[in-house]
Structure formats: C-alpha cells, structure tokens
Amino acid sequence: MNWIKGLLFRLILLVLFIALFLLATENNLDVSLQLLSLRSPELPLSWWLAGTLVLGIVLGRLWGLIGRWFGRGRS
C-alpha cells in the first residue's frame, strides 16, 4: 500500500512540474499587481503564479502543523 502512495505522490509531483513548466514558458508577460495604492514590481506572470503556489503550500503545511500541535491536547 505504501508503494501506491509513493507512486501517486510522484505522479502528482510530475504533473505539477509539467504544469508549472508550461505556465512558465507561456506566461512570460511582465505584470504588476496593485492593491489599493500599493504596487508590486513588474515580474513575469509565471513568477507570480509559482510564488503563490509555493506560498499556499507553505501556509497549508504550517496550518496543518499548528492544528496538530493544538489538537493533541484535546484528546
């Protein structure tokens, strides 16, 4: 069963890598994000997309870790 999980994980990573590669090659237009009066530097769209993906993964892992820390005391 563990080998199926490992294979599925690697397959998902491969699909994610291919999708990011395609996004990086197709979305090379420089864009600037604006929130109210704040403006970000102009970076390629692929950088913004990859950055938000990485940020989401990190925040999700952190949220899960915090949930596990505080969830242990309730048992």
Backbone as JSON, one array per atom type, in Angstrom:
{
  "sequence": "MNWIKGLLFRLILLVLFIALFLLATENNLDVSLQLLSLRSPELPLSWWLAGTLVLGIVLGRLWGLIGRWFGRGRS",
  "N": [[0.81, -1.19, 0.0], [1.99, 1.21, 0.71], [3.74, 1.67, -1.4], [2.01, 2.33, -3.42], [1.01, 4.78, -2.55], [3.4, 6.25, -2.61], [3.97, 6.15, -5.35], [1.73, 7.49, -6.39], [2.1, 10.0, -5.23], [4.49, 10.79, -6.46], [3.63, 10.88, -9.1], [1.74, 12.95, -8.99], [3.47, 15.06, -8.34], [4.99, 15.11, -10.69], [3.07, 15.85, -12.62], [2.42, 18.37, -11.59], [4.91, 19.66, -11.87], [5.17, 19.65, -14.68], [2.96, 21.23, -15.36], [3.68, 23.68, -14.16], [5.99, 24.22, -15.62], [4.92, 24.58, -18.19], [3.3, 26.81, -17.69], [5.29, 28.64, -17.04], [6.68, 28.93, -19.44], [4.74, 29.85, -21.21], [3.55, 32.09, -20.04], [5.09, 34.67, -19.99], [4.81, 37.36, -19.84], [5.36, 40.53, -18.48], [3.96, 41.63, -15.49], [2.32, 43.8, -13.16], [1.17, 43.84, -9.9], [-1.58, 45.29, -8.14], [-2.78, 46.63, -5.15], [-5.06, 48.46, -3.61], [-3.42, 51.36, -3.01], [-0.93, 50.36, -3.21], [1.73, 49.04, -5.11], [3.2, 46.4, -6.85], [6.5, 45.26, -7.9], [7.27, 44.87, -11.42], [7.03, 41.69, -12.65], [7.48, 38.55, -14.37], [4.47, 36.81, -15.25], [4.48, 34.08, -14.73], [6.21, 33.85, -12.56], [4.75, 35.06, -10.52], [2.59, 33.27, -10.36], [3.9, 30.84, -9.69], [5.01, 31.65, -7.28], [2.74, 32.17, -5.69], [1.74, 29.6, -5.57], [3.78, 28.22, -4.15], [3.71, 29.71, -1.77], [1.12, 29.09, -0.9], [1.38, 26.33, -0.46], [3.3, 26.3, 1.62], [1.95, 27.78, 3.62], [-0.27, 26.13, 4.01], [0.92, 23.77, 4.97], [2.0, 24.79, 7.33], [-0.34, 25.58, 8.66], [-1.55, 23.07, 9.04], [0.37, 21.91, 10.71], [0.22, 23.55, 12.98], [-2.4, 23.0, 13.68], [-2.16, 20.29, 14.38], [-0.49, 20.53, 16.61], [-2.09, 21.92, 18.48], [-4.25, 20.26, 18.52], [-3.54, 17.96, 19.86], [-3.79, 18.24, 22.63], [-6.48, 18.05, 23.14], [-7.42, 15.46, 23.11]],
  "CA": [[0.0, 0.0, 0.0], [2.87, 2.38, 0.76], [4.31, 1.93, -2.71], [0.97, 3.01, -4.21], [1.03, 6.17, -2.09], [4.61, 6.87, -3.14], [3.81, 6.3, -6.79], [0.74, 8.53, -6.61], [2.74, 11.26, -4.86], [5.44, 11.14, -7.53], [2.85, 11.22, -10.28], [1.19, 14.29, -8.76], [4.58, 16.0, -8.46], [5.35, 15.21, -12.1], [2.04, 16.65, -13.28], [2.61, 19.74, -11.12], [6.11, 20.2, -12.5], [4.87, 19.9, -16.09], [2.05, 22.38, -15.42], [4.46, 24.88, -13.87], [6.88, 24.46, -16.75], [4.11, 25.15, -19.26], [2.94, 28.17, -17.3], [6.48, 29.5, -17.09], [7.06, 29.22, -20.81], [3.67, 30.54, -21.92], [3.18, 33.33, -19.37], [6.29, 35.43, -19.71], [4.46, 38.77, -19.89], [5.61, 41.22, -17.22], [2.76, 42.23, -14.91], [2.47, 44.42, -11.85], [-0.05, 43.69, -9.11], [-1.92, 46.5, -7.4], [-3.75, 46.5, -4.07], [-5.33, 49.84, -3.17], [-2.42, 52.25, -3.61], [0.35, 49.65, -3.24], [2.02, 48.45, -6.41], [4.34, 45.49, -6.8], [7.39, 45.38, -9.06], [6.87, 44.09, -12.59], [7.67, 40.38, -12.77], [6.72, 37.69, -15.27], [3.29, 36.19, -14.66], [4.82, 32.74, -14.24], [6.82, 34.01, -11.24], [3.66, 35.32, -9.59], [1.84, 32.04, -10.2], [4.72, 29.9, -8.94], [5.15, 32.19, -5.93], [1.51, 31.93, -4.94], [1.66, 28.15, -5.32], [4.71, 27.9, -3.07], [3.19, 30.33, -0.56], [-0.02, 28.29, -0.48], [1.87, 25.06, 0.09], [3.95, 26.57, 2.9], [0.94, 28.16, 4.6], [-1.08, 24.95, 4.29], [1.69, 22.89, 5.85], [2.1, 25.46, 8.63], [-1.67, 25.5, 9.26], [-1.7, 21.69, 9.49], [1.27, 21.68, 11.84], [-0.36, 24.24, 14.13], [-3.58, 22.23, 14.05], [-1.73, 19.08, 15.08], [0.03, 20.91, 17.93], [-3.18, 22.27, 19.38], [-5.19, 19.15, 18.55], [-3.06, 16.89, 20.76], [-4.24, 18.45, 24.0], [-7.92, 17.84, 23.26], [-7.76, 14.03, 23.18]],
  "C": [[0.86, 1.27, 0.0], [3.46, 2.69, -0.61], [3.3, 2.6, -3.62], [0.92, 4.49, -3.84], [2.24, 6.91, -2.65], [4.52, 7.12, -4.63], [2.83, 7.42, -7.12], [1.32, 9.91, -6.3], [3.7, 11.71, -5.96], [4.72, 11.54, -8.81], [2.25, 12.61, -10.17], [2.29, 15.34, -8.89], [5.01, 16.19, -9.92], [4.35, 16.06, -12.86], [2.17, 18.12, -12.87], [3.82, 20.39, -11.76], [5.85, 20.53, -13.97], [3.96, 21.12, -16.24], [2.81, 23.68, -15.15], [5.42, 25.22, -15.01], [6.1, 25.1, -17.91], [3.68, 26.57, -18.94], [4.13, 29.12, -17.42], [6.86, 29.84, -18.52], [6.0, 30.01, -21.56], [3.35, 31.91, -21.33], [4.42, 34.13, -19.0], [6.06, 36.94, -19.82], [4.7, 39.39, -18.51], [4.33, 41.89, -16.74], [3.11, 42.82, -13.55], [1.13, 44.3, -11.13], [-0.28, 44.96, -8.31], [-3.0, 46.19, -6.38], [-3.89, 47.87, -3.43], [-4.29, 50.76, -3.8], [-1.04, 51.6, -3.67], [0.53, 48.98, -4.59], [3.27, 47.59, -6.3], [5.28, 45.75, -7.99], [6.9, 44.5, -10.21], [7.71, 42.82, -12.69], [6.87, 39.57, -13.78], [5.56, 37.01, -14.54], [3.59, 34.82, -14.09], [5.45, 32.81, -12.85], [5.74, 34.24, -10.19], [2.87, 34.04, -9.32], [2.62, 31.01, -9.38], [4.88, 30.36, -7.49], [3.9, 31.96, -5.09], [1.31, 30.45, -4.65], [2.54, 27.76, -4.15], [4.2, 28.48, -1.74], [1.99, 29.54, -0.02], [0.39, 26.97, 0.13], [2.48, 25.27, 1.47], [2.91, 26.92, 3.96], [0.04, 26.98, 4.96], [-0.37, 23.99, 5.22], [1.79, 23.48, 7.26], [0.76, 25.37, 9.37], [-1.92, 24.08, 9.8], [-0.84, 21.38, 10.7], [0.73, 22.33, 13.1], [-1.6, 23.49, 14.61], [-3.23, 20.95, 14.79], [-1.2, 19.4, 16.47], [-1.09, 21.16, 18.91], [-4.21, 21.15, 19.48], [-4.79, 18.04, 19.51], [-3.61, 17.03, 22.17], [-5.71, 18.14, 24.19], [-8.29, 16.38, 23.45], [-7.98, 13.65, 24.57]]
}
